[in-house]
C-alpha cells in the first residue's frame, strides 16, 4: 500500500482534469492505496477530512483593484499554498505526490515543499501550460505556436489570455519565473494522456526521458450502452470558438436532422441568435447537464459530434460516448485522431470544414446498421484500450520509477 497525495486547484467536478483526478483517486483506493487530496479551499469542494490543510482560494476575478497585485503574485508563486502543503506533507508523510492542475492556484510552490521533504512528484499534463502560458496554444480562438521553444513573451505580445493585457502579463511572468528558476525540474515524470501532447512537449524542449504516455480511462461498469440509433445527433462541450460549434451549426443548417447541443459558455447567446436567424428549429440548446440527465442524452443519441478546432489532448467526452456505445465524428486535430478509428468507431473530418462535416453527419445518419456496428466497436475499444486495469498498471510503474 502506498501513501499518495494528489494535488489539484479544485476538489469538485469542474472539468476534465477533475474528472480524471476523482476517477484516479477511486481507482487507487480500490487497490488499497491511501490517497489524500490537497486543494484550495473552495466553497464547491467535495467533503475531505484533510480540508483544514487546504490552501486559501486564489480568485483573480473577484479581486478589487487594490488587491490585484498581491493576487497576481499568488498566481505566480503562492507562499500560503507552500506553507499549507508543507504542513500536510509533514503530517501525512506521503511516499509520492501526484499533481494535476496546480497552475495559477496552488502553483509550483508545492513542488518546493515536496523537494524540501524529499517526496518525489509526478504531474499529469491535462493541457499545454508548461509550453503555453495561456494553456491552450490558442490566440483569439485560433491555433498559435508562437511560444514554441518556451518563448513566452509572445503571450504578452499577442495578449493570448482572454485578450487581456494585464492577465497575459501575469501568465507570461509566471511562465518565465518557473522556467528561469527551473521549478519543473523538480518533477520526476510528466504524464501525457495523448501521444500528440507528448510530442508537443518534447518539441518545445521538455526532457523526453521525463515524458510518459498514459491514456485516460473510464470505469466501464458505470456506463450502460445503447447501441440502437437514437433520435438526434449530440454535441457535449463548452460553447466557445475553439470547440467548433459554429462549424457544426453551419454543417447542419442544410440538414433537417435533430441536433442537441449540451453545454454552456461565452458564445451561447451568439449561437442561439444564429439558429434563430437561420430558422434552424431542429437545433436545440439544452444548456449544462450532468448526472442522470446527461447519461440519458448520451444513451438516446445516434452519435456524438466533436468538432473541436484546438489541440485537444485526450477528451473524456469521446471516451464516454464510446462507453455508451456511440460512434463519434471528430475533427482531425490534436489527440482526437488517436482515439477515433475512421470507419470503425467513427469518422474524422478536417477542422473548420463545415462541408466535410455535413457529409460525415449525413452519411452516418442515413446508415442505421453502420451506427450500430460502430457503436459496438467503440465500446470494445474502450474496454480493451482505455480500461482502469491498463491505466493502473502504467500509473504504478511510473510511481515506482519516480520513487526509485
N, C-alpha and C positions, 0 to 999 in steps of 0.2 A: 504493500500500500504506500502511495506517495502522498505527501502533503503539498498541495498545489495552490498558489494564489493566482487568480485570473483578474486582470486589471482592465477596466473599461470606463470611459467617461460617464456612461449611463447604465443603470441597472433596471431598466424596463424595456419592453419591446418597442424600440424606437425605429429600427430599420434592420437591414440585412446583417450588419455586424453584430447587433444584439441578438438576433435570431441564432446566429452561429454560436455566440457566447453561451446562451441558455442551453442549446442542444449539446454542446461540448461538455458543459458542466454536468448535465444529466447523464451523458454517456460515461464520463469519468466516475461519477458517483455509483453508477450501475456496476462498474468494475471495481468497486470497493476502495476508491481513492477519496481522500479528504480534500474537498475543494472549498476554498474561501474566495469570495469575490470582493475586490476593492474598487470603489467607485466614488463619484461625487455625491454629496447629499442633496439629491433632487426629490421634489415632492411626489413625483410619479414612480419612484423606485419600488421594486418588489421588496417584501419584508426580508431583512437579513439580521441574523444575530450579531453580525460584525458592523452594523450600521454606525455604531459610535466611533468607529475608526475612520469613517468616510471623510474625504476632504470637503471643504466648503465649495459650494457650486459657483462656478465662474460663468457669468452671463453678460456678454458684451452688449447685447441689445437693450437690456433694461438699465444699463449704467448711465447715470447722468453725466453731463459734460465734465464736472469736477472729478468724477471717478474714472473717466475714460483711461487716463494714463496708468493708474495702478492696475486697472483691469487688463490693459494691454500687456503690462509686464507679467501678470499672472498667466496670460495666454502663451507668452513666450517661455517662461520658466516659473513654475508655481512652487514657491518655497513652502507654503502651507501644506500643499499636497505632499511634498517631500517629507515634512515632519510627520504627517499623519501616516504615511506609508512606512516610514522607518519604525514607528511605534507598533504598527501591525506586524511587520516582519520580525521585530524583536520578540513579540508575544506569541505569534503563531508558529514561528520557526519553520517556514516552508522550505522544501528542497528545490523548488523551481518556481519561477514567475512566468506566467503566460499572459502577455499583454495583447490587447486588441486595439481599439481606437483610443489613444491616450492624448492625441494632439489637441492643443488649444484648451485643455481642461486639466487633466492630471499632469500632462506634459512629461518631458524627458527627465524631470526631477526625480521621478520614481526609479529611473534607471540608476541614478547616482546612489539612491538609498539602497538598492539591491546590491550594487557593487560594494558599497561600504560593508555590507553584511555577508558578502561572498556568496550571494544567491544568484545562480545563472538565470538569464532572461531570454525568452524567445518571443517573437511578435508575429501575429498574423496580419498580412498586408491586405486589408479589405479594399483599399483604394491606392492612389499613387502619391500620397502625401510626401513620401521620402524623396521623390524626384520632381514633384509639382506642388509648390506652396498652396495652391488653391484646390488640391486633392484630385481633380477630375481630368486634368490635361485638356481643359476647355478654355476658350477665350470668347466670351459673349455667345456661348452655346455652340461654338464651332471647335473642332479638333485643333489643339495647339501643342506643339513640341518645342517652343522657343526656349524652355528651361532645360532642354536636353543637355546632359553633361553637368547638371546641377548648377546652371547659370541662372540663379533665382531672381536676379534683378529684373528679368522680363515680366515677372508677376507684377511688379510695381509699374513698369513702363506701360504694360497693357491694361493695368487695373483689372486683373483677372478675377479677383474675389468680389463677386457681386457688383462689378463695375464701380467699386468704391475705392477712392484713393487711400483713405486712412486705413481701411481694413486690409487692402492689398499691401500697404507699407508694413503693417504688423506681421502679416503672414510671411512677407519677404524677409524681414528681420529675424523672425522665428527660424526660418529655414537656414539662413546663414549662421545664426547662433549655434544651431545643432550641428551644422557642417564644420565650422571652424573649431568648435570645442569637441568635435568627434564624439558626440553623445551616442550616436547609433553604433559606434564601435563596441559599446558595452553589450550589445545584443549578440548572442551566440548564433541564433538561426532566425531567418526571415521566411515565414511560411507564405507561399504564393498559391492561392486556390486555383489559378489557371496558369498554363504554360505561357500564355500571352503576357501575363503580369511578370512572370519570372524573366522573360526575355527583355521586357521593357526596363526592368530594374537593372539587369545586367548591362544592357546597352548604355544606361545612364551612369555607370560607374560603381554600382553596388557590388561588393565582392561575391563572385559566383559561388565560392565554396560555402557561403552562408545561406544561399537561396535554396529552399526546399519546396518541391511541389507536392501539396497535399490537397486533394479535392474536398469540397464541401460534401455534406451528406444529408440525407433525410431519414427519419425514423419511419420506415415504410409501413409499419403496422398502424401508424396514425392516419393513414390515407386509404380510404375505401375507393377503389377505382370504378368508374362507369365508362365502359368502352363504347357505348352507343353514341351516335352523333346527336348532340344536343340541339337546342333551338336557336343558338346565337353564337357569334364569334366574340371572344373575350379579350379584353386588354386589362392588365392589372399593373399599375405603376404610378409614378409621380407625373403630374401634369405640368411638364416643363419642356422647354425647347429640345434639349438633348435626348429626350426619351422618344422622339419621333412621332408624337401624337398627331401633329399636323399632317405629316406624310400619310399616316393611317387614314385620317379623315379625307384627304384628297383621293386616296386609293378607293375608298368605299362610297364616294358620292355618286358613282355611276352604278353601284350595285344596290339592290333592294334586299340586302341580307341584314337581319337584325344584328346590331353591334352593341355590346355592353362595355362601357368604359368605367373601370373601378379605380378610384384613387382621388387624390386632391393635389393641389399645387398652385403656383403663382399664375399660371395661364388658364386656369379653369374658366374664368369669365370670357376670355378671348375665344376659347374653343367652343363654348356654348353659344356665343354670338355667331360663330362661323356656321355651325349646323343650322341655326335658325335662319341665317341669311340664305343658305343654300337649300333650305327646305328639306333637311335630312331627318325626317321624323323617325327613321329606322335606327338612329343612333341615340342611345340612352346613357346619360351620365348617372351613375349610381352613387358617386361620392366615395368616401372612405368606408371600407367594410372590413370586418375581421371575424374570427371565430366561426360560428355555425353559418353565418350569412355568407362569408367568403367561401367556405367549403362548398356550400350549395351552388354558388355561382360557378365554381370550377367544375363540379360534377355534372352540372346540367348544360355545360357549354359544348360546342362542337370541337373547338380547338382554340389555342391561345395564340395571339399575335404579339411579338416582342420586337417592335420596330426601332430600337434604340439607335441613336446616331453618335454615341460617345463610346469610349473604350471601356465597355462593361468588363468586369473582372470574371465573376462566375455567378450569375444571377440565381438566387434561390427560387425566384418565381418560376423559372424554367423547370427546375427540379421538381417543384410542387406540381406543376401541370403534368409532367411525366408520371409522377406518383399517382395522380388521379386518373391516369390512362388517357391523357390528352396529348395529341401531337402539338408541335409548336412551329409557327412560321417566324423565323428570326432574321435579323439583319446580319450581314456578313462583316462583323466588326468585333474587335476585342476578343474576349474569351468565348463569345457565343458559338462560333463555328466548332469549337472543341466539344460542345455539348450536344449539338443537333447533327444527326446523320441525315443528309439530304435524301429524300425519297424513302427513308426508313423510319425515322422518328419525327420527321417534319420537313420543312423546306427552308432554304436560305435565299435572301434577295439582297441586292445592293442597297446600302444605307441611303435613305433620302430619295429613292427611286419609287415614286408612287405608282407608276405604270407597271413596274415589275411586281410590286406588292399586290396590286389589283389582280394580276394574272395568277399569282400564287393563291390568293384567297379564293378566287373564282374556281380555280382548278380543284382545290381541296374540298370546297363546299359542295360541289356537284358530284363528288365520289364518296358516297357514304361508306362503302366497303373499305376504301383506302383509309378513311379516318379511323375506322375500327382496327385495321391491321397496324397502322402506325401507332395508335394508342397502346396496343398490346406490346409492340416493340419498345415503346418509350418506357412503359412500366418495367419490362425486363431489364432495360438498360440501367434504370435507377437501382433495381435490386442487385444487379451484378457489379456495377462500377461505382456507385455512389452510396454504398452501404455503410452503416455505422461500424461494422467489424473492420472493413478495409481502412476507414478513417482512423479508428482507434489504434490499429496496428502501426500505421505510419506515424501517428502522433506520439505513441510511446517510444518508438525508435528514435524520434527526434529529441524527446525529453532525455532519454538515456544518453544520447550522444552529447547533448548540451551539458549534462551533469558530469559526464566523463571527461 
